[in-house]
């Protein structure tokens, strides 16, 4: 009987737990130290070996790129909300905004990613490897703009510039999350503030 050779499993056949552990640790360290966090620190934090990280991601930049891609794809999937939502346009907009808010700050990892996004967006040039986040932001903004435009078309909202109106909505979400990061406002209080302000914005959109 011939002895068969032991096969090395392909990357997509290896359980996700190792990759997930590495990505989770990388997220926390990148959000705390920026891209200066080392592969060795990530290895120690994730209780994995350096060869394991290099096997899955090739290098630190590959790890960073995979982290950004996974997280932003999750946010992008929020725009797949059912277009046949039975409520009013205003209700659909509010549900989408609150759902997006919860996704951005729902867990410690979500908060860490928002901090990392802040570094990527507003940090010094070339402080992180290039990653184009604009398409993801553009899609989110476009989705909100389209909801608002449908409200204008149906007569539910006043006839204003829908892009300007979406700026008001997105600016509100960003400000509420900034209050959590900068001033330690509780998530519960911030969500209540967000819901109240969105109600106020919708009243203005409706001309009430």
C-alpha positions as semicolon CSV with decimal commas, in nm:
position;residue;x (nm);y (nm);z (nm)
1;X;0,000;0,000;0,000
2;X;0,145;0,331;-0,107
3;X;0,171;0,605;0,143
4;X;-0,005;0,914;0,025
5;X;0,155;1,253;0,056
6;X;0,014;1,483;0,318
7;X;-0,162;1,767;0,141
8;X;-0,118;2,123;0,251
9;X;-0,464;2,276;0,287
10;X;-0,545;2,568;0,066
11;X;-0,600;2,905;0,228
12;X;-0,974;2,896;0,165
13;X;-0,994;2,554;0,333
14;X;-0,841;2,674;0,661
15;X;-1,091;2,767;0,933
16;X;-1,163;3,139;0,946
17;X;-1,092;3,160;1,319
18;X;-0,719;3,221;1,274
19;X;-0,769;3,492;1,014
20;X;-1,048;3,648;1,217
21;X;-0,830;3,656;1,527
22;X;-0,548;3,822;1,336
23;X;-0,783;4,078;1,178
24;X;-0,945;4,158;1,512
25;X;-0,609;4,218;1,680
26;X;-0,484;4,422;1,385
27;X;-0,794;4,641;1,399
28;X;-0,745;4,718;1,768
29;X;-0,375;4,794;1,730
30;X;-0,412;5,000;1,411
31;X;-0,688;5,206;1,576
32;X;-0,466;5,267;1,882
33;X;-0,124;5,312;1,723
34;X;-0,202;5,378;1,361
35;X;-0,010;5,192;1,092
36;X;0,296;5,205;1,319
37;X;0,164;4,893;1,495
38;X;0,405;4,613;1,407
39;X;0,341;4,266;1,274
40;X;0,509;4,127;1,586
41;X;0,265;4,317;1,811
42;X;-0,027;4,186;1,606
43;X;0,116;3,834;1,628
44;X;0,142;3,853;2,007
45;X;-0,202;4,009;2,049
46;X;-0,368;3,745;1,830
47;X;-0,171;3,454;1,981
48;X;-0,054;3,349;1,635
49;X;0,288;3,308;1,480
50;X;0,456;3,548;1,241
51;X;0,465;3,282;0,966
52;X;0,088;3,239;1,006
53;X;0,029;3,609;0,946
54;X;0,259;3,610;0,644
55;X;0,088;3,298;0,511
56;X;-0,259;3,451;0,526
57;X;-0,179;3,811;0,435
58;X;0,176;3,814;0,286
59;X;0,275;4,131;0,474
60;X;0,144;4,411;0,694
61;X;0,005;4,605;0,401
62;X;-0,184;4,298;0,281
63;X;-0,331;4,259;0,630
64;X;-0,432;4,624;0,638
65;X;-0,591;4,606;0,293
66;X;-0,790;4,294;0,386
67;X;-0,909;4,456;0,708
68;X;-1,030;4,768;0,527
69;X;-1,197;4,567;0,250
70;X;-1,387;4,340;0,490
71;X;-1,513;4,619;0,713
72;X;-1,614;4,857;0,435
73;X;-1,790;4,577;0,248
74;X;-2,001;4,517;0,559
75;X;-2,100;4,883;0,562
76;X;-2,169;4,876;0,190
77;X;-2,409;4,584;0,238
78;X;-2,635;4,810;0,444
79;X;-2,738;4,984;0,122
80;X;-2,909;4,663;0,015
81;X;-3,206;4,738;0,242
82;X;-3,538;4,642;0,085
83;X;-3,648;4,915;-0,155
84;X;-4,008;4,807;-0,102
85;X;-4,012;4,913;0,263
86;X;-4,382;4,947;0,351
87;X;-4,353;5,266;0,557
88;X;-4,306;5,625;0,449
89;X;-3,988;5,753;0,288
90;X;-3,905;5,936;0,610
91;X;-3,941;5,614;0,811
92;X;-3,717;5,429;0,567
93;X;-3,454;5,702;0,589
94;X;-3,461;5,704;0,969
95;X;-3,433;5,324;0,992
96;X;-3,139;5,324;0,751
97;X;-2,959;5,603;0,937
98;X;-3,005;5,440;1,278
99;X;-2,901;5,100;1,141
100;X;-2,586;5,252;0,992
101;X;-2,511;5,428;1,321
102;X;-2,546;5,102;1,514
103;X;-2,315;4,928;1,269
104;X;-2,053;5,198;1,309
105;X;-2,049;5,195;1,691
106;X;-2,231;4,875;1,791
107;X;-1,929;4,689;1,931
108;X;-1,580;4,777;2,049
109;X;-1,447;4,651;1,715
110;X;-1,690;4,876;1,528
111;X;-1,572;5,175;1,730
112;X;-1,211;5,080;1,666
113;X;-1,277;5,073;1,293
114;X;-1,441;5,416;1,304
115;X;-1,129;5,549;1,477
116;X;-0,918;5,388;1,206
117;X;-1,136;5,547;0,937
118;X;-1,078;5,883;1,105
119;X;-0,702;5,828;1,087
120;X;-0,724;5,726;0,721
121;X;-0,947;6,022;0,631
122;X;-0,789;6,300;0,835
123;X;-0,442;6,177;0,930
124;X;-0,116;6,297;0,775
125;X;-0,068;6,209;0,406
126;X;0,096;5,869;0,348
127;X;0,047;5,771;0,714
128;X;-0,127;5,453;0,595
129;X;-0,104;5,247;0,274
130;X;-0,331;5,374;-0,005
131;X;-0,687;5,248;0,015
132;X;-0,962;5,420;-0,177
133;X;-1,254;5,463;0,065
134;X;-1,428;5,716;-0,160
135;X;-1,633;5,459;-0,359
136;X;-1,780;5,322;-0,036
137;X;-1,863;5,668;0,099
138;X;-2,001;5,772;-0,239
139;X;-2,230;5,469;-0,249
140;X;-2,357;5,539;0,103
141;X;-2,418;5,904;0,020
142;X;-2,582;5,814;-0,311
143;X;-2,815;5,570;-0,138
144;X;-2,929;5,834;0,113
145;X;-2,963;6,091;-0,166
146;X;-3,182;5,853;-0,366
147;X;-3,409;5,790;-0,067
148;X;-3,450;6,165;-0,023
149;X;-3,508;6,216;-0,396
150;X;-3,787;5,957;-0,386
151;X;-3,942;6,153;-0,099
152;X;-3,932;6,470;-0,306
153;X;-4,079;6,291;-0,607
154;X;-4,365;6,147;-0,402
155;X;-4,440;6,485;-0,247
156;X;-4,351;6,374;0,105
157;X;-4,047;6,606;0,115
158;X;-4,012;6,965;0,003
159;X;-3,842;7,029;-0,329
160;X;-3,485;7,100;-0,221
161;X;-3,149;6,978;-0,349
162;X;-3,136;6,610;-0,237
163;X;-2,755;6,611;-0,225
164;X;-2,756;6,904;0,015
165;X;-3,020;6,728;0,222
166;X;-2,808;6,410;0,239
167;X;-2,516;6,622;0,362
168;X;-2,728;6,730;0,659
169;X;-2,812;6,367;0,742
170;X;-2,456;6,235;0,711
171;X;-2,316;6,529;0,905
172;X;-2,553;6,452;1,189
173;X;-2,439;6,088;1,209
174;X;-2,074;6,191;1,207
175;X;-2,125;6,451;1,479
176;X;-2,311;6,212;1,708
177;X;-2,036;5,949;1,675
178;X;-1,770;6,216;1,730
179;X;-1,940;6,303;2,060
180;X;-1,886;5,943;2,170
181;X;-1,520;5,936;2,067
182;X;-1,424;6,283;2,189
183;X;-1,645;6,341;2,492
184;X;-1,735;5,992;2,611
185;X;-2,108;6,034;2,552
186;X;-2,285;5,703;2,607
187;X;-2,404;5,508;2,304
188;X;-2,760;5,503;2,437
189;X;-2,770;5,881;2,485
190;X;-2,609;5,937;2,146
191;X;-2,863;5,716;1,969
192;X;-3,149;5,903;2,139
193;X;-2,991;6,230;2,026
194;X;-2,954;6,097;1,672
195;X;-3,316;5,983;1,655
196;X;-3,443;6,316;1,791
197;X;-3,231;6,519;1,548
198;X;-3,332;6,300;1,253
199;X;-3,698;6,356;1,348
200;X;-3,628;6,730;1,350
201;X;-3,455;6,709;1,011
202;X;-3,743;6,509;0,864
203;X;-3,989;6,771;0,990
204;X;-3,788;7,030;0,799
205;X;-3,776;6,811;0,490
206;X;-4,155;6,780;0,505
207;X;-4,199;7,153;0,561
208;X;-4,380;7,104;0,891
